[in-house]
């Protein structure tokens, strides 16, 4: 899982990407293409 300073750029990379907040962290999840998972501290 990548850690990225700006998740907005990762969200634009693929249409299936969703931005989710869990336990104070921000995640990008993608059901169609799981290689686009990312996390921000």
N, C-alpha and C positions, 0 to 999 in steps of 0.2 A: 504494500500500500504506500503510495507516494505521499510525502508531506510537501505542501506547496505554499509559497508565501501568498499567492493570490489564487483563490479557487474559481474566480469568475472566468478566467481564461480556460480552466479545465471544463467548466460547465458548457462553454460555447463549442467545445471540440466535438461533442456528440449530442444528438437530439434526445437520446434516452437518459441523459444524465439528470439526476435529481440532487438538490442540495438539502441535506438533512442535519438537524442539530441533535446531538445525543450527548448527555453528561458534560455539557460545556464545550464539546468539541464539534467542529463542523466537518461533515463528511460529504463526499460526492459518491452516490451509488448509481450503478447502471446495471439494470437487470438484463438488457439485451447484450451488452458487451462488458463483462466484468473486469476487463483489463483497465477500465477507466476509473476504478476505485481510487479515492484520494481522501486524505485526512488533513485537517489543519489544527495545530495546537490551540 
